Each structure stands twice: as structure tokens, then as C-alpha cells.
Amino acid sequence: MLDQHFRDLMAGVCAPVTVVTTSGDDGPHGATVSSLASVSLRPALLSIALDRRSALLSRILETRRFGVNVLSSAQEDTAAAFARRGLDRFAGVGWSTSSGLPRLDGTAGWAACDLSQTVEAGDHLLLIGLVTHASSVQVAPLVYGYRTFGTHSRFSSRPRRPIADHIAALSS
């Protein structure tokens, strides 16, 4: 019962939507992550949290590097695609290599990170990244709250669709 109450509580907390990426001998890898947080300015550190069972986590632990693509409000379909399992997440998505990591086209922001520290956190592992490169553009970022994508209401005023609609559109 507490699990569901906690999920409902956290569903109401708006979170930035990112696609975290890394690259290995077998190509690029990435997944949608909504746990991005700033940790420190000097040195520049950020944190993400990944499920311990995540294939992306094991690859990041091997490479010791990861990229954070902060999605723009126009990238709801990208967020849904990188949240799905069992498909080539990079197919049909514009991307290039930046700082040796997969960087998606059209994002609101980008950070290349070296893995600085890991912290055990229940069923997740908190990754602290030392930011080696960062850039951003002034576009509305994509956020996730109450199980739907949107953006900051004063920054952009466009209609929002529930995530289920995006996943259904990708399946058809």
C-alpha cells in the first residue's frame, strides 16, 4: 500500500525528462530518465538514478561515461521511444557523437559526464557525473508530472498529451 501512495506522491512532482546515453563497442545505448538533479557548481556535478537491473547502468559502469540529453517540449515521442524495451531506440532519431557520447538532435540541453561516484539507493544506483561539457538553448524543456508530458506553463502554452497516447502512436 505504501508503494502505491509513494508512487502517487512522486507522480505529482514535476521532473525534467532526459535521455541518458553511453556508447560501447556494440554501438549507442540510451534510456529515458527523469531523475536528473544538479549536485554542485564547483566542480560541476549532476546526478541521475538508474534501476539496478538497467542494461544502460551496466554499460555506464563499464565505460565510466554518460551523456545527458535534456529533451525539449517537442520531443515527447523521443521520450516515449527511449522508455520502451525491445526496439532500436536510436532508429529514426537524429543523433551524432559529441565528446565521444551519443547526443540527440534538437534537445534543450546536453551534458557529457565522467562517472565520479556511485551511491547505493535502494533498488536504484545514484550516479554522480563530473560534467566535462555542457550546452543549452532557450527552448521549452520537456517535463513529466502526473504521468503526462508537458512543459513549464509560463514558458510555453501548448496542449499536452498523456504518455499512453505517445506510446500508442509509436506502436501503430
C-alpha positions as CSV (number, residue, x, y, z in Angstrom):
1,M,0.0,0.0,0.0
2,L,2.8,2.4,0.9
3,D,4.4,1.7,-2.5
4,Q,1.3,3.0,-4.4
5,H,0.9,6.0,-2.1
6,F,4.6,6.9,-2.7
7,R,4.2,6.5,-6.4
8,D,1.2,8.7,-6.4
9,L,3.1,11.3,-4.3
10,M,6.1,11.3,-6.7
11,A,3.8,11.4,-9.8
12,G,2.8,14.9,-8.7
13,V,6.4,16.1,-8.6
14,C,7.4,17.5,-12.0
15,A,10.7,16.2,-13.2
16,P,12.9,17.0,-16.2
17,V,12.8,14.5,-19.0
18,T,16.2,13.3,-20.3
19,V,17.6,10.6,-22.4
20,V,20.8,9.3,-20.8
21,T,23.2,7.8,-23.3
22,T,26.5,6.0,-23.5
23,S,28.4,4.2,-26.2
24,G,30.3,0.9,-26.3
25,D,31.8,-1.5,-28.8
26,D,28.3,-2.6,-29.7
27,G,27.1,0.9,-30.5
28,P,25.0,3.6,-28.8
29,H,22.7,3.0,-25.8
30,G,20.2,5.2,-24.1
31,A,17.1,5.3,-21.9
32,T,14.6,7.9,-20.8
33,V,15.4,9.1,-17.2
34,S,13.5,11.6,-15.1
35,S,15.8,11.8,-12.1
36,L,18.3,14.5,-13.2
37,A,19.5,16.9,-10.4
38,S,22.2,19.4,-10.0
39,V,24.6,18.5,-7.3
40,S,27.4,21.0,-7.3
41,L,28.7,24.0,-9.3
42,R,32.4,23.7,-8.4
43,P,33.1,21.2,-9.5
44,A,30.2,20.8,-11.9
45,L,28.4,17.7,-10.8
46,L,25.0,16.2,-11.6
47,S,23.1,13.1,-10.5
48,I,20.9,10.6,-12.2
49,A,19.3,7.4,-10.7
50,L,19.1,4.1,-12.6
51,D,17.4,0.9,-11.7
52,R,20.0,-1.7,-10.7
53,R,18.5,-4.1,-13.4
54,S,19.1,-1.5,-16.1
55,A,21.1,-2.6,-19.1
56,L,22.2,1.1,-19.5
57,L,23.5,1.1,-15.9
58,S,25.8,-1.8,-16.6
59,R,27.1,-0.2,-19.7
60,I,27.8,3.1,-17.9
61,L,29.6,1.3,-15.1
62,E,31.8,-0.3,-17.8
63,T,32.5,2.8,-19.8
64,R,32.6,5.2,-16.8
65,R,31.0,7.9,-19.0
66,F,27.5,9.1,-19.9
67,G,25.6,11.8,-21.7
68,V,22.5,13.6,-20.5
69,N,20.2,14.9,-23.3
70,V,17.7,17.3,-21.7
71,L,14.7,17.0,-24.0
72,S,12.8,19.9,-25.5
73,S,9.0,20.1,-25.2
74,A,8.8,19.0,-28.9
75,Q,10.4,15.6,-28.1
76,E,7.6,13.7,-26.4
77,D,7.8,10.9,-28.9
78,T,11.6,10.6,-28.3
79,A,11.0,10.3,-24.6
80,A,8.4,7.6,-25.2
81,A,10.6,5.7,-27.7
82,F,13.6,5.6,-25.3
83,A,11.3,4.4,-22.5
84,R,10.2,1.3,-24.4
85,R,12.0,-2.0,-24.3
86,G,12.8,-4.3,-27.2
87,L,13.5,-1.9,-30.0
88,D,16.3,0.0,-31.6
89,R,15.8,3.3,-29.7
90,F,18.1,5.2,-32.0
91,A,16.3,4.2,-35.2
92,G,14.6,7.2,-36.7
93,V,16.1,9.6,-34.2
94,G,18.6,12.2,-35.3
95,W,21.8,12.0,-33.3
96,S,25.6,12.4,-33.5
97,T,28.6,11.8,-31.4
98,S,29.7,14.7,-29.1
99,S,32.5,14.3,-26.6
100,G,32.6,10.6,-27.6
101,L,28.9,10.1,-26.5
102,P,25.6,9.8,-28.3
103,R,23.9,13.3,-28.4
104,L,20.4,13.6,-29.7
105,D,19.4,16.4,-32.1
106,G,17.1,19.1,-31.1
107,T,17.5,18.9,-27.3
108,A,17.1,21.8,-24.9
109,G,20.4,20.8,-23.2
110,W,23.4,18.5,-23.2
111,A,26.0,17.4,-20.7
112,A,28.9,15.0,-21.2
113,C,29.9,13.4,-17.9
114,D,32.6,11.2,-16.4
115,L,31.3,8.9,-13.7
116,S,32.6,10.4,-10.5
117,Q,30.8,8.4,-7.8
118,T,28.1,5.8,-7.3
119,V,25.7,5.8,-4.3
120,E,23.6,2.8,-3.3
121,A,19.9,3.9,-3.1
122,G,17.5,1.0,-2.6
123,D,16.6,-0.6,-5.9
124,H,18.4,2.1,-7.8
125,L,22.0,3.3,-8.1
126,L,22.7,7.0,-7.9
127,L,25.3,8.1,-10.4
128,I,27.2,11.3,-9.8
129,G,28.6,12.7,-13.0
130,L,31.5,15.1,-13.3
131,V,30.4,17.4,-16.2
132,T,33.1,17.8,-18.8
133,H,31.0,19.6,-21.4
134,A,27.6,21.4,-21.1
135,S,25.4,23.4,-23.5
136,S,21.8,24.5,-23.7
137,V,19.4,26.5,-25.9
138,Q,16.4,28.7,-24.9
139,V,13.6,26.3,-25.8
140,A,10.9,24.9,-23.6
141,P,12.1,21.8,-21.8
142,L,10.0,18.6,-21.5
143,V,8.8,17.8,-18.0
144,Y,6.9,14.8,-16.6
145,G,4.2,15.2,-13.9
146,Y,1.0,13.4,-13.0
147,R,2.0,10.7,-15.6
148,T,1.9,13.0,-18.5
149,F,4.4,15.1,-20.5
150,G,4.3,18.8,-20.6
151,T,6.4,21.9,-20.1
152,H,6.6,24.9,-17.8
153,S,3.2,26.6,-18.1
154,R,4.6,30.1,-18.2
155,F,7.3,29.2,-20.8
156,S,5.1,27.6,-23.4
157,S,1.4,27.1,-23.7
158,R,0.7,24.1,-25.9
159,P,-1.7,21.2,-25.4
160,R,-0.3,18.2,-23.6
161,R,-1.0,14.5,-24.4
162,P,-0.8,11.7,-21.9
163,I,2.2,9.4,-22.3
164,A,-0.1,6.5,-23.2
165,D,-1.1,8.4,-26.4
166,H,2.6,8.7,-27.4
167,I,3.3,5.0,-26.8
168,A,0.2,4.1,-28.8
169,A,1.3,6.3,-31.7
170,L,4.7,4.6,-31.7
171,S,3.1,1.1,-31.7
172,S,1.0,1.8,-34.8
